[in-house]
Amino acid sequence: MADSDTPIRRSHRARQPNKKYSIDAFEGIEGLAGSESEDEVLEDAPSDDDAEFNIDHDSELPGEAEAEDSNSVDEGSAGSISEKSKEEGGDDDESVIGSEIEVAQGIGDQALKKKKPQKLRAHVRENKDGITLYTRGTDDFQKSIAKGARLQHSLGQDPDDIIPYVLSRDKWNNDTTLPSRYASETGNGGMRRSFFHTEEMQNQEMDEGWQWYYDQQGEDTIREKQSLSSLDQEEAKRYMTFESPAQTLFIGPKNQIMQILQLGDYLDISKPWQSEATSAVDSETASPKVSERRGWVMNLGSKKVQCLDWVSNRQGHTQYLAVAVEKGGRYADNKPFEAANAPAFAPQPPTPASLHIWSFEATSISENGSWTMNSTFTPRMRLVLCTDWGDIRTFKWCPMPDRDRSESAQQSATRLGLMAGIWADGFLRVIDVSHTASKDETQYLHVNSVAFEARPPSSVFTALAWLSTFDIAASTAQGFVAIFNIADCIKTSSSRPWFFKPISETYIINIASGYPSRPYLLFTTSMSGHLRMTDLRAPESDSVESSRSRLGTPTLAWHETSQSLITCDDSPFIRSLPIRHFFASTAHMKLPAMAPLPHCLVTSPVHASVLVGLADGSVIATNPLRRTQGPRTQLFLQKWFQHEFSGSTPRARELGGEAGGVVRFSDGFKVEVAGTKEPKKEAEKKKPKVDLGFTPLTVYEEKSCITALAWNPNLHCGGWAAAGMGSGLLRVEDIALDRSG
């Protein structure tokens, strides 16, 4: 076309429209320019092969063409305007030129304003040779669709996927927030293993999964290479928390009583409520029936609880909880801002650290297998594992089910199981943990060497996840994921992984697997803000990312009952990402606090409830399974407790003493509706009267934060939960509800 500023007379002959009105950025790249691509540039003379962009020349109004097919180009396209120009132009050549210029300027907007398809269909991209470049099995549905179609796009069309979900929905749909202790007469509620992981699969895993350990001399090989030595209490002090001030706290009903807990002391949660119960009985109007609270609050030191986890495969009266506390005092040689490299990306110098294993007694309260905490037996510190590898960053017990093999175990010791952990020196290690049967004394063991340890080249491990009884996945600070077969590594004395590939572009914060029903699915979250799902059966081709968030989130957990990944973003919203619709997350609810950053999130293998720990010290319970039924399903949330640390006022510093402040626990929160049907009115109520020009954020005390959460994975004690706090306090409580119906 000639320059538009130069007056040129046009011929009256019929003129063919231009082939293109925009520049193709991928022109010349034959591998990407597929003839049937959805992103192909619009043409004025469409062929019969591409029916999606056919132009209807018979229609006179743009609205009629749009009404017939939302995916077709309307009358404002280049071809229709050119035809009109031929009829109406006559001798006026300037009108033709003006029409062509308008088309050239507006064709970009027409390409950007393509109508979304009304029907759900798979996205497939092919090149000119007909080779599939990529495929996405489902479309992104934003509008309301039928429940059946939603389930098929989220779970799949196979009955093996739909039927277990229906059974899970019918069983746990009435558990709005906290789990129920036992099932009702209709079978609703209670504890149960996943419907997606059948009893036959569990028995097979118990028998075949542990053959390498019991039948192929794996246990003997580990005990030969693993070296543990006994320590007395004085020798073990240098490995435990050095700072041990007494912590002042307030707990109970309205008239809270001040309690003082020394290091290692514990408080029965029901005692502060006994005075309230007594006054309720004496009152004429109050009801004499007051529910008993079953739990403990323990003081583990002034430093935060780094991580905690319940020991699995414990079928008896005794339950074990392992706790790692951040090291403090003069033995912490790590000096911030003085290291040559970034501490999170480089190994740290070896310093003393310890892992504490506590025992809690359970008692049966009904014939249907319901158990609760036995308050007549106080918590006991059974075992302390002392190491010289720096602080324990994270650890997890092997969650795979195992049969009760007490008859073949040693009489003098109780085996707890395999524990994998990551220390500050960057190593991944596996320890086979056992302790003596003494209930009155604490056993102190120093770990000299282990049967398996590994560290990535020029990096450190950051998080881990068990995939099977012998496969462990660990992420690195450089974005790689390594998977080790410890059964083979122990035999050959090698630490080479069978899988080592880059999954992310940067630091991987957390990692989780789809165990038990889908252990081949691996989920990672990194500092890039993306969540990624990788199928280990085909990691190079079967991998998908979620929508990006502004910050990388550490909260990540696989929710077995809904077959989705549960996470929290910085909004803060609780979101789920179904495995077949991973690219588009579903927002469940907005957390109630003023923009708190979620620090931890945990799911349970025996019920559908989820716990979320926030920076303001609150622990939120909800049931995300209800949201899978549709966006209009009402969700509920409930606070387990609120933990507040105050050290800013003179009175708080005076009462806190060496601890630097006081702690207050608030309990008895009601169930709240998550969100509202009128979000605009709700936002207007929360809007400040004075327009500040920005959204205010609240900064909380560092020691108020909930730093670690854990559900008990054992079936008869599935309602037990543990919460670690930044103040060094640990709360363990049976929060299952006694209800029926």
Secondary structure as GFF3:
##gff-version 3
##sequence-region A 1 741
A	DSSP	three_ten_helix	51	53	.	.	.	ID=ss1
A	DSSP	alpha_helix	62	68	.	.	.	ID=ss2
A	DSSP	alpha_helix	78	89	.	.	.	ID=ss3
A	DSSP	alpha_helix	93	112	.	.	.	ID=ss4
A	DSSP	beta_strand	123	126	.	.	.	ID=ss5
A	DSSP	beta_strand	132	136	.	.	.	ID=ss6
A	DSSP	alpha_helix	147	154	.	.	.	ID=ss7
A	DSSP	alpha_helix	159	172	.	.	.	ID=ss8
A	DSSP	alpha_helix	199	208	.	.	.	ID=ss9
A	DSSP	alpha_helix	211	214	.	.	.	ID=ss10
A	DSSP	alpha_helix	218	225	.	.	.	ID=ss11
A	DSSP	beta_strand	227	231	.	.	.	ID=ss12
A	DSSP	alpha_helix	233	236	.	.	.	ID=ss13
A	DSSP	three_ten_helix	237	239	.	.	.	ID=ss14
A	DSSP	beta_strand	247	251	.	.	.	ID=ss15
A	DSSP	beta_strand	257	261	.	.	.	ID=ss16
A	DSSP	beta_strand	266	268	.	.	.	ID=ss17
A	DSSP	three_ten_helix	271	273	.	.	.	ID=ss18
A	DSSP	alpha_helix	274	282	.	.	.	ID=ss19
A	DSSP	beta_strand	295	299	.	.	.	ID=ss20
A	DSSP	beta_strand	305	310	.	.	.	ID=ss21
A	DSSP	beta_strand	318	325	.	.	.	ID=ss22
A	DSSP	beta_strand	353	364	.	.	.	ID=ss23
A	DSSP	beta_strand	371	373	.	.	.	ID=ss24
A	DSSP	beta_strand	380	387	.	.	.	ID=ss25
A	DSSP	beta_strand	392	397	.	.	.	ID=ss26
A	DSSP	beta_strand	413	423	.	.	.	ID=ss27
A	DSSP	beta_strand	428	436	.	.	.	ID=ss28
A	DSSP	beta_strand	443	449	.	.	.	ID=ss29
A	DSSP	beta_strand	452	454	.	.	.	ID=ss30
A	DSSP	beta_strand	461	466	.	.	.	ID=ss31
A	DSSP	beta_strand	471	476	.	.	.	ID=ss32
A	DSSP	beta_strand	480	485	.	.	.	ID=ss33
A	DSSP	alpha_helix	486	492	.	.	.	ID=ss34
A	DSSP	beta_strand	499	502	.	.	.	ID=ss35
A	DSSP	beta_strand	508	514	.	.	.	ID=ss36
A	DSSP	beta_strand	518	526	.	.	.	ID=ss37
A	DSSP	beta_strand	531	535	.	.	.	ID=ss38
A	DSSP	beta_strand	543	545	.	.	.	ID=ss39
A	DSSP	beta_strand	556	559	.	.	.	ID=ss40
A	DSSP	beta_strand	564	568	.	.	.	ID=ss41
A	DSSP	beta_strand	573	578	.	.	.	ID=ss42
A	DSSP	beta_strand	586	590	.	.	.	ID=ss43
A	DSSP	beta_strand	598	602	.	.	.	ID=ss44
A	DSSP	beta_strand	610	614	.	.	.	ID=ss45
A	DSSP	beta_strand	618	622	.	.	.	ID=ss46
A	DSSP	three_ten_helix	624	629	.	.	.	ID=ss47
A	DSSP	beta_strand	636	646	.	.	.	ID=ss48
A	DSSP	alpha_helix	650	656	.	.	.	ID=ss49
A	DSSP	three_ten_helix	657	659	.	.	.	ID=ss50
A	DSSP	beta_strand	662	666	.	.	.	ID=ss51
A	DSSP	beta_strand	672	673	.	.	.	ID=ss52
A	DSSP	alpha_helix	679	686	.	.	.	ID=ss53
A	DSSP	three_ten_helix	702	704	.	.	.	ID=ss54
A	DSSP	beta_strand	706	711	.	.	.	ID=ss55
A	DSSP	three_ten_helix	715	717	.	.	.	ID=ss56
A	DSSP	beta_strand	720	725	.	.	.	ID=ss57
A	DSSP	beta_strand	729	734	.	.	.	ID=ss58
###
